[in-house]
């Protein structure tokens, strides 16, 4: 058994690999009566048992908010319990779907990741889904990866627009780009990048590395232009060479990330779902978003982490992390999944990540 204390989080880990059980206790300081002293308030507990995750977290809602929703806890001394995928969200009025169209999905309990296989039945047959847990000591070192380093070429028009999709932000463009090398033999082209995050600093990343889940993960999505005519055809191919997605895990750091600030500071212009703006030429340089060491990474065959969850992805998860300040993470959490004018709910996108999926016999390779 190992106990790890990191700032305000204490982790207790028993076993390893698929037999591993981890309990993460997150605390924060809270003022006592008349601010004379501080005590630690247990804010969340995350329990990981194999591929199962259970989270219990203290609700941030006030007593009056519970009264309005007619769900006031029986004891005001007891914290509310919420499941891993967030509070039970009411579907925004602007996105109400009829029963004839069951394809609506989000990250709530009702339409979230645990329900996707019911909303999209074909997912039930899929065995090589993403994200996954990665343990470095269980990965297979592939010396060939170092002999075929990545080459990235992006022009200044790759990032032309930023949009609130209602599930994240998304940056796209029509500039010329080329990505070669690594575990693939074909040429790939930049399609878009987006990000996943959580309601707090204990969760948010989709991939979990060596038992640690960071609060964010940025995905750079590219598609195979050598074999497919369109990005849609590449994604729907269900061939593991259709897409190549680069995952950059993001941690909390003391100061702002100046490169990431170039798009995070634009988010106030796309607060609501479907809002979209143009980006000035050369504002965002993709090469500066990539980690300094792009040759150290994990790679495996997997899927998109959002519906339709096609198994057409060669995943590249960089070893090197990026960093955002707490202020920048808070900016992400101000994005809303509702359209402007919809006041049926506060609508903040606070948890937009999929839980880890079973490895099901796949091999994860590493280049380092």
C-alpha positions as CSV (number, residue, x, y, z in Angstrom):
1,X,0.0,0.0,0.0
2,X,1.3,3.4,-0.9
3,X,0.2,6.8,0.4
4,X,0.9,10.0,-1.7
5,X,0.2,13.5,-0.6
6,X,0.2,16.2,-3.2
7,X,-0.8,19.7,-2.1
8,X,-4.5,19.3,-1.1
9,X,-4.9,15.7,-2.4
10,X,-4.1,12.5,-0.5
11,X,-4.1,9.2,-2.5
12,X,-4.1,5.7,-1.1
13,X,-3.1,3.0,-3.6
14,X,-3.3,-0.7,-3.1
15,X,-2.0,-3.1,-5.8
16,X,-1.2,-2.3,-9.4
17,X,-2.5,-2.7,-13.0
18,X,-6.0,-4.0,-13.3
19,X,-5.9,-5.2,-9.7
20,X,-5.2,-1.7,-8.4
21,X,-7.6,0.1,-6.0
22,X,-7.0,3.9,-5.5
23,X,-8.8,6.3,-3.2
24,X,-8.1,10.0,-3.7
25,X,-9.2,12.4,-1.0
26,X,-9.3,16.1,-1.9
27,X,-9.5,18.8,0.7
28,X,-9.6,22.5,0.7
29,X,-9.2,25.1,3.4
30,X,-12.3,26.8,4.7
31,X,-12.6,29.6,7.2
32,X,-14.3,28.8,10.6
33,X,-16.5,31.2,12.6
34,X,-15.5,34.8,12.3
35,X,-12.5,33.8,10.1
36,X,-10.4,33.2,13.3
37,X,-8.9,30.0,12.0
38,X,-9.0,27.6,9.1
39,X,-9.9,23.9,8.9
40,X,-9.8,21.4,6.1
41,X,-13.1,20.6,4.3
42,X,-13.3,17.3,2.4
43,X,-14.6,18.3,-1.0
44,X,-14.5,15.0,-3.0
45,X,-13.6,11.4,-2.9
46,X,-12.6,9.5,-6.1
47,X,-12.5,5.7,-5.9
48,X,-10.9,3.7,-8.8
49,X,-11.4,0.0,-8.9
50,X,-10.0,-1.5,-12.1
51,X,-11.9,0.3,-14.9
52,X,-14.7,1.5,-12.6
53,X,-14.7,5.0,-11.2
54,X,-17.0,6.3,-8.4
55,X,-16.8,10.0,-7.3
56,X,-18.5,11.5,-4.3
57,X,-18.2,15.2,-4.1
58,X,-19.5,18.0,-1.8
59,X,-22.2,20.1,-3.6
60,X,-21.4,23.7,-4.3
61,X,-25.1,24.7,-4.3
62,X,-26.5,26.8,-1.5
63,X,-29.4,25.8,0.7
64,X,-31.6,28.3,-1.1
65,X,-30.7,26.7,-4.5
66,X,-31.8,23.3,-3.2
67,X,-35.1,24.8,-2.0
68,X,-35.7,26.2,-5.5
69,X,-35.2,22.7,-7.0
70,X,-37.2,21.0,-4.2
71,X,-34.3,18.7,-3.4
72,X,-33.2,20.1,-0.1
73,X,-31.1,17.4,1.7
74,X,-32.7,15.9,4.7
75,X,-29.8,17.2,6.8
76,X,-28.1,20.5,6.1
77,X,-25.0,19.0,7.8
78,X,-24.6,16.3,5.2
79,X,-23.0,17.0,1.8
80,X,-24.9,16.2,-1.4
81,X,-23.7,13.2,-3.5
82,X,-23.0,13.6,-7.2
83,X,-21.9,11.0,-9.7
84,X,-18.7,11.2,-11.8
85,X,-20.4,12.7,-14.8
86,X,-21.8,15.7,-13.1
87,X,-25.1,17.0,-11.8
88,X,-28.4,15.8,-13.4
89,X,-28.7,18.5,-16.0
90,X,-31.9,19.6,-17.5
91,X,-31.6,19.5,-21.2
92,X,-31.4,23.1,-22.4
93,X,-34.7,24.4,-23.8
94,X,-33.0,25.4,-27.0
95,X,-31.8,21.8,-27.4
96,X,-35.0,19.9,-26.5
97,X,-35.3,16.9,-28.8
98,X,-38.4,14.9,-29.6
99,X,-38.6,11.3,-28.8
100,X,-38.3,10.6,-32.6
101,X,-34.7,11.9,-32.5
102,X,-32.8,10.0,-29.8
103,X,-29.3,11.2,-31.0
104,X,-28.9,14.0,-28.4
105,X,-25.9,13.4,-26.1
106,X,-24.0,15.4,-23.5
107,X,-22.1,14.8,-20.3
108,X,-25.0,14.7,-17.9
109,X,-26.3,11.6,-16.0
110,X,-29.3,11.3,-18.4
111,X,-27.5,11.7,-21.7
112,X,-23.9,11.3,-20.7
113,X,-21.1,8.7,-21.3
114,X,-22.8,5.9,-19.3
115,X,-25.9,6.3,-21.5
116,X,-24.1,6.7,-24.9
117,X,-24.3,2.9,-25.7
118,X,-28.1,3.1,-25.3
119,X,-28.4,6.3,-27.4
120,X,-26.0,4.8,-30.0
121,X,-26.4,1.0,-29.8
122,X,-23.5,0.3,-32.1
123,X,-21.1,1.4,-29.3
124,X,-22.1,-1.7,-27.4
125,X,-20.3,-3.8,-29.9
126,X,-17.1,-1.8,-29.7
127,X,-14.1,-3.3,-27.8
128,X,-11.3,-0.9,-28.4
129,X,-12.6,2.4,-26.9
130,X,-10.9,5.4,-25.5
131,X,-9.7,6.9,-23.2
132,X,-7.8,4.3,-21.2
133,X,-5.5,4.1,-18.2
134,X,-1.8,3.9,-19.1
135,X,0.8,2.5,-16.8
136,X,4.3,3.3,-18.0
137,X,5.9,0.1,-16.6
138,X,3.3,-2.0,-18.5
139,X,3.9,-0.3,-21.8
140,X,6.0,-2.0,-24.5
141,X,9.0,0.1,-25.6
142,X,9.2,0.3,-29.4
143,X,12.6,1.4,-30.7
144,X,11.2,2.0,-34.2
145,X,9.3,5.0,-32.9
146,X,12.5,6.9,-32.2
147,X,13.8,6.1,-35.6
148,X,10.8,7.8,-37.2
149,X,10.4,11.1,-35.5
150,X,7.3,13.3,-36.0
151,X,7.6,16.2,-38.5
152,X,5.0,18.9,-38.0
153,X,4.3,21.6,-40.7
154,X,1.6,24.2,-40.0
155,X,0.9,27.4,-41.9
156,X,-0.5,30.5,-40.2
157,X,-4.1,29.9,-41.4
158,X,-4.6,26.6,-39.6
159,X,-6.5,28.3,-36.7
160,X,-9.1,30.6,-38.3
161,X,-12.2,30.2,-36.1
162,X,-13.1,29.4,-32.5
163,X,-16.6,28.0,-31.7
164,X,-18.5,26.9,-28.6
165,X,-19.9,23.5,-29.6
166,X,-22.0,23.2,-26.4
167,X,-19.6,20.5,-25.2
168,X,-16.3,22.3,-25.5
169,X,-14.6,25.0,-27.6
170,X,-13.2,24.0,-31.0
171,X,-10.6,25.8,-33.1
172,X,-10.6,25.0,-36.8
173,X,-9.1,26.4,-40.0
174,X,-8.3,25.7,-43.7
175,X,-4.6,26.3,-43.7
176,X,-2.1,23.9,-45.1
177,X,-0.6,21.4,-42.8
178,X,1.3,18.1,-42.8
179,X,2.1,15.6,-40.1
180,X,4.3,12.6,-40.8
181,X,6.4,10.1,-38.8
182,X,5.7,8.3,-35.6
183,X,3.9,5.0,-35.7
184,X,2.1,5.8,-39.0
185,X,3.3,5.7,-42.6
186,X,0.8,8.0,-44.1
187,X,0.5,11.8,-44.2
188,X,-2.0,13.5,-41.9
189,X,-3.5,17.0,-41.9
190,X,-4.8,19.2,-39.0
191,X,-8.5,19.2,-38.6
192,X,-9.3,20.9,-35.2
193,X,-8.4,21.1,-31.6
194,X,-10.5,21.2,-28.5
195,X,-10.2,20.5,-24.8
196,X,-11.7,18.5,-21.9
197,X,-11.8,19.6,-18.3
198,X,-13.5,18.9,-14.9
199,X,-15.4,20.8,-12.3
200,X,-12.4,20.9,-10.1
201,X,-8.6,20.3,-10.2
202,X,-9.0,16.6,-9.3
203,X,-10.5,15.6,-12.6
204,X,-10.9,16.6,-16.3
205,X,-8.2,14.7,-18.3
206,X,-9.5,11.7,-20.2
207,X,-6.4,9.6,-20.1
208,X,-5.0,8.6,-16.7
209,X,-1.3,8.1,-16.6
210,X,0.3,6.0,-13.8
211,X,-2.8,6.5,-11.7
212,X,-2.8,10.3,-11.9
213,X,-5.7,12.1,-13.5
214,X,-4.9,15.7,-14.3
215,X,-7.5,18.5,-14.6
216,X,-7.4,18.9,-18.3
217,X,-6.5,17.4,-21.7
218,X,-6.2,19.1,-25.1
219,X,-6.7,17.1,-28.2
220,X,-5.3,18.0,-31.6
221,X,-7.2,16.0,-34.2
222,X,-5.6,15.2,-37.6
223,X,-6.9,13.0,-40.5
224,X,-5.3,10.7,-43.0
225,X,-5.1,12.5,-46.4
226,X,-3.2,9.7,-48.0
227,X,-6.0,7.2,-47.8
228,X,-9.2,9.1,-47.4
229,X,-10.9,11.9,-49.4
230,X,-12.6,13.6,-46.4
231,X,-12.2,13.8,-42.6
232,X,-15.7,12.3,-42.3
233,X,-14.7,9.3,-44.3
234,X,-11.5,8.9,-42.3
235,X,-13.4,9.0,-39.0
236,X,-16.2,6.6,-40.1
237,X,-13.7,4.1,-41.6
238,X,-13.3,2.2,-38.3
239,X,-9.7,1.7,-39.4
240,X,-7.1,2.7,-36.8
241,X,-5.3,4.8,-39.4
242,X,-8.2,7.1,-40.2
243,X,-7.4,9.7,-37.6
244,X,-4.4,10.5,-35.4
245,X,-5.2,12.4,-32.2
246,X,-2.5,14.1,-30.2
247,X,-3.3,14.2,-26.5
248,X,-1.7,16.8,-24.2
249,X,-2.4,16.4,-20.5
250,X,-2.8,19.7,-18.7
251,X,-1.9,20.4,-15.1
252,X,-2.4,23.4,-12.8
253,X,0.6,25.8,-12.6
254,X,1.1,29.1,-10.7
255,X,1.1,31.5,-13.7
256,X,-0.9,31.8,-16.9
257,X,0.2,29.9,-20.0
258,X,0.9,32.6,-22.5
259,X,0.5,30.4,-25.6
260,X,-2.8,28.9,-24.4
261,X,-4.0,32.4,-23.4
262,X,-4.1,33.3,-27.1
263,X,-7.2,31.1,-27.5
264,X,-8.5,30.9,-23.9
265,X,-8.8,34.7,-23.7
266,X,-11.1,34.5,-26.8
267,X,-13.6,32.3,-25.0
268,X,-15.5,35.2,-23.5
269,X,-16.6,36.0,-27.1
270,X,-18.2,32.5,-27.4
271,X,-19.7,32.0,-24.0
272,X,-22.9,30.4,-25.3
273,X,-23.5,27.3,-27.4
274,X,-23.1,27.9,-31.2
275,X,-21.4,31.2,-30.8
276,X,-18.4,31.5,-33.2
277,X,-15.9,34.1,-34.1
278,X,-13.0,34.5,-36.6
279,X,-9.5,34.6,-35.3
280,X,-6.9,37.0,-36.7
281,X,-4.3,35.5,-38.9
282,X,-1.3,34.0,-37.1
283,X,-2.8,34.6,-33.6
284,X,-2.5,30.9,-32.7
285,X,0.5,29.0,-33.8
286,X,-0.1,25.3,-33.5
287,X,3.6,24.5,-33.2
288,X,3.7,26.5,-30.0
289,X,0.9,24.5,-28.4
290,X,2.7,21.3,-28.9
291,X,5.1,20.2,-26.0
292,X,8.8,20.9,-26.4
293,X,9.5,17.2,-26.7
294,X,7.2,15.7,-29.3
295,X,9.2,12.5,-29.6
296,X,8.4,11.1,-26.1
297,X,4.9,9.7,-26.1
298,X,2.6,6.7,-25.6
299,X,0.6,5.3,-28.5
300,X,-2.2,2.8,-28.9
301,X,-5.2,2.0,-31.2
302,X,-8.5,3.4,-29.9
303,X,-11.5,5.5,-30.6
304,X,-13.0,8.9,-30.6
305,X,-14.0,9.8,-27.0
306,X,-17.3,11.4,-28.1
307,X,-20.1,9.9,-30.1
308,X,-20.1,8.2,-32.5
309,X,-17.0,6.8,-30.8
310,X,-15.6,5.4,-34.0
311,X,-12.6,3.1,-33.6
312,X,-10.5,4.9,-36.1
313,X,-7.9,6.6,-34.0
314,X,-4.2,6.2,-33.6
315,X,-3.6,7.8,-30.3
316,X,-0.5,9.8,-29.4
317,X,-0.4,10.8,-25.7
318,X,2.6,13.0,-25.0
319,X,4.7,12.3,-21.9
320,X,5.3,16.1,-21.3
321,X,2.4,18.0,-19.8
322,X,1.2,21.5,-20.5
323,X,0.1,23.8,-17.7
324,X,-2.7,26.3,-17.1
325,X,-3.3,28.6,-14.1
326,X,-6.3,28.2,-11.9
327,X,-7.7,31.4,-13.5
328,X,-7.4,29.9,-16.9
329,X,-9.2,26.7,-15.9
330,X,-11.9,28.9,-14.4
331,X,-12.2,30.6,-17.8
332,X,-12.9,27.2,-19.4
333,X,-15.6,26.4,-16.9
334,X,-17.4,29.7,-17.8
335,X,-18.4,28.3,-21.2
336,X,-22.0,27.3,-21.4
337,X,-23.8,24.4,-23.1
338,X,-27.0,26.4,-23.6
339,X,-27.7,29.0,-26.2
340,X,-27.9,32.7,-25.4
341,X,-31.2,33.7,-23.9
342,X,-31.8,30.2,-22.4
343,X,-32.2,30.8,-18.7
344,X,-33.6,27.3,-17.8
345,X,-30.3,26.4,-16.1
346,X,-26.9,28.0,-15.4
347,X,-25.6,25.8,-18.1
348,X,-21.9,25.9,-17.4
349,X,-19.7,23.2,-19.1
350,X,-18.0,21.9,-15.9
351,X,-17.4,18.2,-16.7
352,X,-16.9,17.2,-20.3
353,X,-14.7,14.1,-20.2
354,X,-15.4,10.4,-20.8
355,X,-14.5,7.8,-18.1
356,X,-11.7,5.4,-18.9
357,X,-12.6,2.3,-21.0
358,X,-11.3,-1.3,-20.7
359,X,-8.0,-2.0,-22.5
360,X,-9.3,-5.4,-23.7
361,X,-6.0,-6.9,-24.5
362,X,-4.5,-4.0,-26.5
363,X,-0.8,-3.1,-26.2
364,X,0.2,0.4,-25.4
365,X,3.6,1.3,-26.8
366,X,6.0,4.0,-25.7
367,X,8.8,5.8,-27.5
368,X,11.0,6.5,-24.5
